[in-house]
Amino acid sequence: MIWTKPLLHLLVDIEPWLNLVAFLAVLKAGLSKRFPSMTAYLGFRCLSEAGLYFILNEHHYISVSLSTQTLTYIYSYWICYAIGAVAIFFALQEIFTAVMEPVPGLQRLGLLAFRWVSVASIVLVLGMTALPSHRNGLNDILLATVTSQIMRCVAVLEIFLLAYLALSVHSLGRSFRGRVFGIGLGFGLEAAGELICSLMYTKPGSMWSLANLFLEFGSVATLLIWSAYFLLPEPAEEREPITLPLTSPLLRWNAIASALGQRPAHVALGTASSAFFLQDVEQVVDKFLTKTP
C-alpha cells in the first residue's frame, strides 16, 4: 500500500521520543521503587530504540548498502527483543504481585503458575526450532520461526495479564484508574500488535511492511497509555494498602491456597503406659476392699 511506508516512517520517528517521555514520567511519578522491573524495562527500551533508530538512519552518516543496513537492523531488533522479553517477564510478574497483594496465598500460587507457563513457552519455542523442516531450512526461515514464536508467547502472557486485571481488578480493591491496571492495559495493546504482526510474519522481508505497521501501532499506543497513566495523578485509594471485606469469597480461596503445599501438623499418638494401667487396677482393688466388711 502506498500510504503504509510514510505512516510507518512517522511512527518509527516518534517512538524513541515517546519511550523517553514514558521513562521520564515513571521517574517523575516516583515509581522506580514501587515498580523497579518496569522502570528497568523502560530504561532498556529507551537505549535499544535509540540504537535501532541510529541503524535505520546510518546511511546518512556512513556509506552502507541497503541489504547490510536491513540485515543489521533485523538481527539487532530481535536480539533486543529477546533481552526485552526477559525484562517483560519480570515486569509482568511485578504487576501481578502488586495486584494480588491483598491475597498472598493466591499470589503465591499465581506466581508459580505464571513461571511454569513461561517455562512451557520457552520449551515450545525450542521445540519449534528443533523441527526438521526448520532445522534444515534456510537461516531466514529459522529466524522467522523463532522470532514469531517468541513474539506469540510474550503476547499471550501479556494478554492473559490484561484479561485477568480486567476481570478481577474491582474484586481485589483496585480500579481502572490505577497505574497497575494502566501498565497491564499498555502491555495488552502492545501484545495485540505483536500477535497480529507474528501471524503475518512468515519470513524476514521489508522493514516497511504492513505487519510492522501493526507492530508500531501497538507500540505507540502502549507508550501513550503509559505516559498518560504515569503523568496523571493516581487516586489516593490506589496508593493505600488494600483490605478486602470479610464476606469476600477471595479470602476463602486465599486460605485454601495458603494451606496448599504446606505440610500438615502431626500429633504423636502413643499407647497408654503400663504404669497408668497398674495404678487404675490398684485403685479399683482398694475401693473393693474398703467396701468389703
C-alpha positions as CSV (number, residue, x, y, z in Angstrom):
1,M,0.0,0.0,0.0
2,I,1.2,3.5,-0.9
3,W,0.3,5.1,2.5
4,T,1.9,2.3,4.6
5,K,5.5,3.4,4.2
6,P,5.1,7.1,5.1
7,L,2.9,6.3,8.1
8,L,5.3,3.7,9.3
9,H,8.2,6.2,8.9
10,L,6.3,8.7,11.1
11,L,5.6,6.1,13.8
12,V,9.2,4.9,13.8
13,D,10.4,8.6,14.1
14,I,8.2,9.4,17.1
15,E,8.6,6.1,19.0
16,P,12.0,6.8,20.6
17,W,10.8,10.1,21.9
18,L,7.6,8.5,23.3
19,N,9.9,5.9,25.0
20,L,11.9,8.7,26.6
21,V,8.7,10.5,27.7
22,A,7.3,7.3,29.3
23,F,10.6,6.6,31.1
24,L,10.9,10.2,32.4
25,A,7.2,10.0,33.5
26,V,8.0,6.9,35.6
27,L,10.9,8.6,37.3
28,K,8.8,11.8,37.9
29,A,6.0,9.8,39.4
30,G,8.4,8.2,41.8
31,L,7.6,4.6,40.7
32,S,11.1,3.4,40.4
33,K,10.9,1.8,43.9
34,R,7.3,0.5,43.5
35,F,7.9,-0.9,40.1
36,P,11.7,-1.4,39.6
37,S,11.4,-4.1,36.9
38,M,9.0,-1.9,34.9
39,T,11.4,1.1,35.3
40,A,14.4,-1.1,34.2
41,Y,12.4,-2.3,31.2
42,L,11.5,1.2,30.0
43,G,15.2,2.3,30.5
44,F,16.4,-0.6,28.4
45,R,13.8,0.1,25.8
46,C,15.0,3.7,25.6
47,L,18.5,2.6,24.9
48,S,17.6,-0.1,22.4
49,E,15.2,2.1,20.5
50,A,17.8,4.8,20.2
51,G,20.3,2.3,18.8
52,L,17.8,0.9,16.3
53,Y,16.8,4.3,15.2
54,F,20.5,5.1,14.5
55,I,20.8,1.9,12.4
56,L,17.8,3.0,10.4
57,N,19.5,6.3,9.6
58,E,23.1,5.2,9.5
59,H,23.2,5.7,5.7
60,H,23.1,9.5,6.4
61,Y,26.4,9.3,8.3
62,I,28.3,6.4,6.8
63,S,28.4,4.6,3.5
64,V,26.4,1.3,3.8
65,S,24.5,-0.8,1.4
66,L,20.7,-1.3,1.8
67,S,21.0,-5.0,2.3
68,T,23.6,-4.6,5.0
69,Q,21.6,-2.0,6.8
70,T,18.4,-4.2,6.6
71,L,20.2,-7.3,8.0
72,T,21.9,-5.3,10.7
73,Y,18.5,-3.8,11.8
74,I,16.7,-7.1,11.7
75,Y,19.2,-9.0,13.8
76,S,19.8,-6.1,16.2
77,Y,16.0,-5.8,16.6
78,W,15.5,-9.4,17.5
79,I,18.4,-9.5,19.9
80,C,17.0,-6.5,21.7
81,Y,13.6,-8.1,21.6
82,A,14.8,-11.3,23.2
83,I,16.5,-9.3,26.0
84,G,13.4,-7.2,26.4
85,A,11.2,-10.4,26.6
86,V,13.2,-11.3,29.8
87,A,12.6,-7.8,31.2
88,I,8.9,-8.1,30.3
89,F,8.7,-11.4,32.2
90,F,9.9,-9.7,35.4
91,A,7.7,-6.6,34.8
92,L,4.5,-8.8,34.3
93,Q,5.4,-10.7,37.5
94,E,5.8,-7.5,39.3
95,I,2.4,-6.2,38.2
96,F,0.7,-9.5,39.2
97,T,2.4,-9.4,42.6
98,A,1.2,-5.8,43.2
99,V,-2.5,-6.5,42.2
100,M,-2.6,-9.8,44.3
101,E,-1.1,-8.1,47.4
102,P,-4.3,-8.5,49.5
103,V,-4.4,-12.3,49.0
104,P,-0.8,-13.6,49.5
105,G,-1.9,-17.3,49.2
106,L,-3.4,-16.8,45.8
107,Q,-0.5,-14.6,44.9
108,R,2.0,-17.5,45.6
109,L,0.0,-20.0,43.5
110,G,-0.4,-17.5,40.7
111,L,3.3,-16.8,40.6
112,L,4.0,-20.5,40.4
113,A,1.6,-20.9,37.6
114,F,3.0,-17.9,35.8
115,R,6.5,-19.2,36.0
116,W,5.6,-22.7,34.8
117,V,3.7,-21.2,31.8
118,S,6.8,-19.2,30.9
119,V,8.9,-22.3,31.1
120,A,6.5,-24.2,28.9
121,S,6.6,-21.3,26.4
122,I,10.4,-21.5,26.2
123,V,10.2,-25.2,25.7
124,L,7.7,-24.7,22.9
125,V,9.9,-22.2,21.2
126,L,12.9,-24.6,21.4
127,G,10.8,-27.4,20.2
128,M,9.7,-25.4,17.1
129,T,13.3,-24.6,16.2
130,A,14.2,-28.3,16.5
131,L,11.7,-29.5,13.9
132,P,13.4,-30.9,10.9
133,S,11.5,-28.7,8.5
134,H,13.0,-25.6,10.2
135,R,16.3,-27.0,11.4
136,N,17.4,-28.0,7.9
137,G,16.0,-24.8,6.3
138,L,17.5,-21.5,5.5
139,N,18.6,-19.1,8.1
140,D,15.9,-16.6,7.3
141,I,13.2,-19.2,7.7
142,L,14.7,-20.3,11.0
143,L,14.9,-16.7,12.2
144,A,11.3,-16.1,11.2
145,T,10.1,-19.2,13.1
146,V,12.0,-18.5,16.3
147,T,11.2,-14.8,16.4
148,S,7.5,-15.3,15.6
149,Q,7.1,-18.0,18.3
150,I,8.8,-15.8,20.9
151,M,6.6,-12.9,20.0
152,R,3.5,-15.0,20.2
153,C,4.4,-16.4,23.6
154,V,5.2,-13.0,25.1
155,A,2.0,-11.6,23.6
156,V,-0.1,-14.4,25.1
157,L,1.3,-13.8,28.6
158,E,0.6,-10.0,28.2
159,I,-3.0,-10.6,27.0
160,F,-3.6,-13.1,29.9
161,L,-2.5,-10.5,32.4
162,L,-4.7,-7.8,30.9
163,A,-7.7,-10.2,30.9
164,Y,-7.1,-11.1,34.5
165,L,-6.8,-7.5,35.5
166,A,-10.0,-6.5,33.7
167,L,-12.0,-9.3,35.3
168,S,-10.6,-9.1,38.9
169,V,-9.4,-5.5,39.4
170,H,-12.6,-4.5,41.3
171,S,-12.7,-7.7,43.4
172,L,-9.1,-7.0,44.5
173,G,-9.9,-3.5,45.6
174,R,-8.4,-1.7,42.6
175,S,-9.9,0.3,39.8
176,F,-9.3,1.1,36.2
177,R,-7.8,4.4,37.1
178,G,-4.9,2.8,39.0
179,R,-1.4,2.6,37.5
180,V,-1.3,-1.1,38.0
181,F,-4.2,-1.5,35.5
182,G,-2.7,1.1,33.2
183,I,0.5,-0.8,32.9
184,G,-1.4,-4.0,32.2
185,L,-3.5,-2.2,29.6
186,G,-0.4,-1.0,27.8
187,F,1.1,-4.4,27.7
188,G,-2.2,-5.8,26.3
189,L,-2.3,-3.2,23.5
190,E,1.3,-3.9,22.6
191,A,0.6,-7.7,22.7
192,A,-2.3,-7.2,20.2
193,G,0.1,-5.5,17.7
194,E,2.7,-8.2,18.3
195,L,0.2,-11.0,17.8
196,I,-1.1,-9.6,14.5
197,C,2.5,-9.0,13.3
198,S,3.6,-12.5,14.3
199,L,0.7,-14.1,12.4
200,M,1.6,-12.1,9.3
201,Y,5.3,-12.5,9.7
202,T,6.3,-15.6,7.7
203,K,9.9,-14.6,6.6
204,P,12.1,-11.6,7.0
205,G,11.2,-9.0,4.4
206,S,10.9,-5.3,4.1
207,M,11.1,-3.2,7.3
208,W,8.2,-1.1,5.9
209,S,5.7,-3.9,5.6
210,L,2.1,-3.9,6.7
211,A,2.9,-6.4,9.5
212,N,5.4,-3.9,11.0
213,L,2.8,-1.2,10.8
214,F,0.6,-3.1,13.2
215,L,3.5,-3.6,15.4
216,E,4.3,0.1,15.5
217,F,0.7,1.0,16.1
218,G,0.7,-1.3,19.2
219,S,4.0,0.1,20.5
220,V,3.0,3.8,20.0
221,A,-0.4,3.2,21.6
222,T,1.2,1.5,24.6
223,L,3.7,4.3,25.2
224,L,0.9,6.9,25.0
225,I,-1.2,4.9,27.5
226,W,1.7,4.5,29.9
227,S,2.7,8.2,29.7
228,A,-0.9,9.3,30.4
229,Y,-1.2,6.9,33.5
230,F,2.2,8.0,34.8
231,L,1.8,11.7,34.3
232,L,-1.8,11.9,35.6
233,P,-2.3,11.8,39.4
234,E,-3.3,8.4,40.8
235,P,-6.4,8.2,43.1
236,A,-5.4,8.3,46.7
237,E,-7.1,5.0,47.5
238,E,-4.9,3.2,44.9
239,R,-1.8,4.2,46.9
240,E,-3.2,2.9,50.3
241,P,-3.0,-0.7,51.5
242,I,-5.8,-2.7,50.1
243,T,-8.1,-4.5,52.5
244,L,-10.9,-6.9,51.5
245,P,-14.3,-7.3,53.3
246,L,-14.8,-10.3,55.5
247,T,-17.5,-11.5,53.2
248,S,-15.3,-11.6,50.1
249,P,-15.0,-15.2,48.7
250,L,-11.4,-14.4,47.8
251,L,-10.5,-14.7,51.4
252,R,-11.7,-18.3,51.5
253,W,-9.8,-19.1,48.3
254,N,-6.8,-17.4,49.8
255,A,-7.0,-19.6,53.0
256,I,-7.2,-22.7,50.8
257,A,-4.3,-21.6,48.6
258,S,-2.3,-20.8,51.7
259,A,-2.8,-24.3,53.0
260,L,-1.9,-25.9,49.7
261,G,1.7,-27.0,49.6
262,Q,2.1,-26.7,53.4
263,R,3.0,-29.8,55.4
264,P,0.2,-30.6,57.9
265,A,0.9,-30.7,61.6
266,H,1.4,-34.2,63.1
267,V,0.2,-35.3,66.5
268,A,2.0,-38.3,68.1
269,L,-0.5,-40.8,69.5
270,G,1.2,-43.5,71.6
271,T,-0.2,-46.4,73.6
272,A,-1.1,-45.9,77.2
273,S,1.7,-46.5,79.7
274,S,1.6,-49.7,81.7
275,A,2.3,-47.7,84.8
276,F,-1.0,-45.8,84.4
277,F,-2.8,-49.2,83.8
278,L,-1.5,-50.7,87.1
279,Q,-2.4,-47.6,89.0
280,D,-6.0,-47.9,87.8
281,V,-6.2,-51.6,88.8
282,E,-4.8,-50.7,92.2
283,Q,-7.5,-48.1,92.8
284,V,-10.2,-50.5,91.8
285,V,-8.9,-53.1,94.3
286,D,-8.7,-50.6,97.1
287,K,-12.3,-49.5,96.5
288,F,-13.4,-53.1,96.6
289,L,-11.5,-53.9,99.8
290,T,-12.9,-50.8,101.6
291,K,-16.5,-51.8,100.8
292,T,-16.0,-55.4,101.9
293,P,-16.6,-56.0,105.7
